[in-house]
Amino acid sequence: MPTDPGELICGESGKGDYNGENLRIEVQIQHQTVEMTVDASMSDFDIDTLKLYQKVGSNEILRGTDGDWRTDTDGDKNTVLSLFNLEPDDYIIELISTANGTTNGRIHQYVVITVCSTSNPTDNPTPAPTNNPTASPTYNPTPAPTLQPTNVPTSNPTVFPTHEPTTDPTNNPTVTPTDNPTVSPTSDPSAAPTTDPTTPPTTIPTSAPTSDPSSSPTIDPTINPTVDPTKTPTTVPTISPISTV
């Protein structure tokens, strides 16, 4: 089956794996367009034919072919197709190639960039466009960007962001996160964790810890504690107990 990159809105770009068959990309023009450009020149395989069809009901009407002087405004066969006066509608970009999907085991990539100039531009352009736009814009921008972006984005974002971010992030994250987080975090963390945790914690913690731990635990605990301690230990133990062994 041919690669299916989904539908674009004119002004967006598409990128993905090319599998060696004809590629058809749906694109939607939402406003009366003075000029539309379809640029596939950044694809890393040879494209034999680049066409644009308009979807009219169940029919497809050819609107332009790259290199055809009657429809392509630049008149050159250069994998860049430019057309004038397209009405708002659904269209199909078709890339025809005899290239294989791979070369020496490397999968080929298609890149299609669409640009539309309109006679009906936005009534509310940004009053402060960036002076330093990105040189590598995303081919797959989020459809629901945040309304409150951070003023101080990280200079070292993760290359493997989670697909399931928390819906209730902390307002007070640690400034020194661990380099070795647990793979099985507790579902009932302490509300008052210690500021001086033990460096070699036990691998077999008690299932019934005391609710009244000693404020001065021994620094030399017995390695063979009794399994039946006295319920009423003396408050004045002997300083020099006699060994019965």
C-alpha contacts under 8 A as a table, 3 or more apart, distances in Angstrom:
res1	aa1	res2	aa2	distance
1	M	21	E	7.56
2	P	19	N	6.72
2	P	20	G	7.79
2	P	21	E	5.39
2	P	22	N	6.15
2	P	23	L	5.96
2	P	24	R	7.75
3	T	17	D	7.33
3	T	18	Y	6.38
3	T	19	N	6.30
3	T	21	E	7.56
3	T	23	L	6.05
3	T	24	R	7.67
4	D	23	L	7.50
4	D	24	R	7.13
4	D	25	I	7.04
5	P	14	G	7.06
5	P	15	K	7.67
5	P	16	G	7.12
5	P	25	I	6.41
6	G	25	I	6.62
6	G	26	E	6.63
7	E	25	I	6.46
7	E	26	E	4.65
7	E	27	V	5.41
7	E	28	Q	7.34
8	L	12	E	6.05
8	L	13	S	7.15
8	L	14	G	7.33
8	L	25	I	7.64
8	L	26	E	6.21
8	L	27	V	4.50
8	L	28	Q	6.21
9	I	12	E	5.68
9	I	27	V	5.46
9	I	28	Q	4.82
9	I	29	I	6.34
9	I	30	Q	7.59
10	C	27	V	6.14
10	C	28	Q	5.81
10	C	29	I	5.39
10	C	30	Q	7.57
10	C	114	T	5.56
10	C	115	V	6.10
10	C	116	C	6.03
11	G	113	I	7.48
11	G	114	T	5.00
11	G	115	V	4.53
11	G	116	C	5.82
12	E	113	I	6.50
12	E	114	T	5.75
12	E	115	V	7.32
12	E	139	Y	7.40
13	S	111	V	7.38
13	S	112	V	5.62
13	S	113	I	4.37
13	S	114	T	5.94
13	S	139	Y	5.42
13	S	140	N	7.68
14	G	110	Y	7.91
14	G	111	V	5.82
14	G	112	V	5.16
14	G	113	I	6.50
14	G	139	Y	5.77
14	G	140	N	7.45
15	K	109	Q	6.93
15	K	110	Y	5.53
15	K	111	V	4.53
15	K	112	V	6.44
15	K	139	Y	6.45
16	G	109	Q	5.45
16	G	110	Y	5.62
16	G	111	V	6.99
17	D	107	I	6.49
17	D	108	H	5.97
17	D	109	Q	4.68
17	D	110	Y	6.31
18	Y	21	E	7.57
18	Y	23	L	7.80
18	Y	101	G	5.54
18	Y	107	I	6.98
18	Y	108	H	5.38
18	Y	109	Q	5.33
18	Y	110	Y	5.87
19	N	100	N	7.21
19	N	101	G	4.28
19	N	102	T	7.58
19	N	107	I	7.71
19	N	108	H	7.52
20	G	97	S	7.45
20	G	98	T	7.23
20	G	99	A	6.02
20	G	100	N	4.60
20	G	101	G	3.99
20	G	102	T	7.73
21	E	96	I	7.55
21	E	97	S	7.18
21	E	98	T	7.79
21	E	101	G	7.73
22	N	94	E	7.13
22	N	95	L	5.86
22	N	96	I	4.90
22	N	97	S	6.46
23	L	94	E	5.67
23	L	95	L	5.02
23	L	96	I	6.59
24	R	92	I	6.35
24	R	93	I	5.55
24	R	94	E	4.52
24	R	95	L	6.45
25	I	92	I	5.50
25	I	93	I	5.01
25	I	94	E	6.48
26	E	90	D	7.08
26	E	91	Y	5.77
26	E	92	I	4.48
26	E	93	I	6.28
27	V	90	D	6.05
27	V	91	Y	5.23
27	V	92	I	5.95
27	V	93	I	7.16
28	Q	88	P	7.46
28	Q	89	D	5.98
28	Q	90	D	4.59
28	Q	91	Y	5.99
29	I	32	Q	7.68
29	I	33	T	7.60
29	I	87	E	7.29
29	I	88	P	4.81
29	I	89	D	5.45
29	I	90	D	6.41
29	I	91	Y	7.59
30	Q	88	P	4.94
30	Q	89	D	6.76
31	H	87	E	7.04
31	H	88	P	5.12
31	H	118	T	6.58
31	H	119	S	7.99
31	H	120	N	6.76
32	Q	85	N	7.33
32	Q	86	L	6.51
32	Q	87	E	5.02
32	Q	88	P	5.50
32	Q	118	T	5.92
32	Q	119	S	6.32
32	Q	120	N	6.79
33	T	36	M	6.77
33	T	84	F	7.32
33	T	85	N	5.52
33	T	86	L	5.28
33	T	87	E	6.21
33	T	88	P	7.35
33	T	116	C	6.37
33	T	117	S	5.85
33	T	118	T	4.36
33	T	119	S	6.25
34	V	84	F	5.57
34	V	85	N	4.88
34	V	86	L	6.95
34	V	116	C	7.51
34	V	117	S	5.59
34	V	118	T	5.14
34	V	119	S	6.01
35	E	82	S	6.93
35	E	83	L	5.59
35	E	84	F	4.39
35	E	85	N	6.06
35	E	86	L	7.25
35	E	116	C	5.83
35	E	117	S	5.37
35	E	118	T	7.12
36	M	82	S	5.64
36	M	83	L	5.32
36	M	84	F	6.42
36	M	86	L	7.50
36	M	114	T	7.20
36	M	115	V	5.67
36	M	116	C	4.50
36	M	117	S	6.56
37	T	80	V	6.96
37	T	81	L	5.61
37	T	82	S	4.33
37	T	83	L	6.52
37	T	113	I	7.95
37	T	114	T	5.68
37	T	115	V	5.13
37	T	116	C	6.51
38	V	80	V	5.71
38	V	81	L	5.11
38	V	82	S	6.41
38	V	112	V	6.82
38	V	113	I	5.84
38	V	114	T	4.76
38	V	115	V	6.72
39	D	42	M	7.70
39	D	79	T	6.29
39	D	80	V	4.44
39	D	81	L	6.47
39	D	112	V	5.65
39	D	113	I	5.02
39	D	114	T	6.38
40	A	43	S	5.83
40	A	79	T	5.47
40	A	80	V	6.18
40	A	110	Y	7.39
40	A	111	V	5.66
40	A	112	V	4.58
40	A	113	I	6.45
41	S	78	N	7.18
41	S	79	T	5.29
41	S	80	V	6.55
41	S	111	V	7.51
41	S	112	V	7.79
42	M	110	Y	7.41
42	M	111	V	5.63
42	M	112	V	7.52
43	S	46	D	7.73
43	S	109	Q	5.93
43	S	110	Y	4.37
43	S	111	V	4.79
43	S	112	V	7.46
44	D	108	H	6.16
44	D	109	Q	5.85
44	D	110	Y	6.56
45	F	99	A	6.62
45	F	108	H	6.58
45	F	109	Q	7.52
45	F	110	Y	7.62
46	D	97	S	6.56
46	D	98	T	7.87
46	D	99	A	6.50
47	I	50	L	7.18
47	I	79	T	6.91
47	I	95	L	6.59
47	I	96	I	6.08
47	I	97	S	4.80
47	I	98	T	7.68
47	I	99	A	7.80
48	D	95	L	7.63
48	D	96	I	5.64
48	D	97	S	4.98
48	D	98	T	7.20
49	T	65	T	7.38
49	T	66	D	6.77
49	T	79	T	7.55
49	T	94	E	7.89
49	T	95	L	5.92
49	T	96	I	5.00
49	T	97	S	6.83
50	L	65	T	5.86
50	L	66	D	5.35
50	L	79	T	6.25
50	L	80	V	7.83
50	L	81	L	7.21
50	L	93	I	7.35
50	L	94	E	5.79
50	L	95	L	4.89
50	L	96	I	6.49
51	K	62	L	7.47
51	K	63	R	7.70
51	K	64	G	5.70
51	K	65	T	4.45
51	K	66	D	6.32
51	K	81	L	7.63
51	K	93	I	5.84
51	K	94	E	5.14
51	K	95	L	6.75
52	L	62	L	6.13
52	L	63	R	5.59
52	L	64	G	5.33
52	L	65	T	6.60
52	L	91	Y	6.85
52	L	92	I	5.67
52	L	93	I	4.70
52	L	94	E	6.27
53	Y	60	E	5.74
53	Y	61	I	5.20
53	Y	62	L	4.36
53	Y	63	R	5.34
53	Y	64	G	7.21
53	Y	91	Y	5.48
53	Y	92	I	5.04
53	Y	93	I	6.54
53	Y	94	E	7.87
54	Q	60	E	5.45
54	Q	61	I	5.06
54	Q	62	L	6.40
54	Q	63	R	6.52
54	Q	89	D	7.31
54	Q	90	D	6.24
54	Q	91	Y	4.37
54	Q	92	I	6.36
55	K	58	S	7.05
55	K	59	N	5.91
55	K	60	E	4.64
55	K	61	I	6.50
55	K	89	D	7.40
55	K	90	D	5.61
55	K	91	Y	5.48
55	K	92	I	7.20
56	V	59	N	5.15
56	V	60	E	5.94
56	V	61	I	7.11
57	G	60	E	7.95
62	L	65	T	7.99
63	R	71	T	7.12
64	G	68	D	7.38
64	G	71	T	4.96
64	G	72	D	6.20
64	G	81	L	7.51
64	G	83	L	6.99
65	T	68	D	5.52
65	T	71	T	6.58
65	T	72	D	6.33
65	T	81	L	6.82
66	D	72	D	5.79
66	D	75	G	7.50
66	D	76	D	7.04
66	D	77	K	5.42
66	D	78	N	7.08
66	D	79	T	6.27
66	D	80	V	6.39
66	D	81	L	4.90
66	D	82	S	7.86
67	G	72	D	6.00
67	G	74	D	7.65
67	G	75	G	4.96
67	G	76	D	4.51
67	G	77	K	3.84
67	G	78	N	7.08
67	G	81	L	7.60
68	D	71	T	5.72
68	D	72	D	5.39
68	D	75	G	5.94
68	D	76	D	7.56
68	D	77	K	7.64
69	W	72	D	5.26
69	W	73	T	6.55
69	W	74	D	7.37
69	W	75	G	4.46
69	W	76	D	7.66
70	R	73	T	7.68
70	R	75	G	7.93
71	T	75	G	8.00
71	T	82	S	7.92
71	T	83	L	6.43
72	D	75	G	5.24
72	D	76	D	7.66
72	D	81	L	5.77
72	D	82	S	5.30
72	D	83	L	5.82
73	T	81	L	7.65
73	T	82	S	5.46
73	T	83	L	6.01
73	T	84	F	7.65
74	D	81	L	7.69
74	D	82	S	6.73
77	K	80	V	7.36
78	N	81	L	7.96
83	L	86	L	7.43
100	N	103	T	7.23
101	G	107	I	5.91
101	G	108	H	5.63
102	T	105	G	5.66
102	T	106	R	5.14
102	T	107	I	4.36
102	T	108	H	5.49
103	T	106	R	5.19
103	T	107	I	6.70
103	T	108	H	7.31
118	T	121	P	5.85
122	T	125	P	6.05
126	T	129	P	5.95
130	T	133	P	5.89
134	T	137	P	5.82
138	T	141	P	5.80
142	T	145	P	5.83
146	T	149	P	5.86
150	T	153	P	5.75
154	T	157	P	5.78
158	T	161	P	5.79
162	T	165	P	5.84
166	T	169	P	5.78
170	T	173	P	5.83
174	T	177	P	5.72
178	T	181	P	5.79
182	T	185	P	5.73
186	T	189	P	5.77
190	S	193	P	5.45
194	T	197	P	5.77
198	T	201	P	5.62
202	T	205	P	5.83
206	T	209	P	5.74
210	T	213	P	5.77
214	S	217	P	5.49
218	T	221	P	5.76
222	T	225	P	5.72
226	T	229	P	5.79
230	T	233	P	5.68
234	T	237	P	5.81
238	T	241	P	5.66
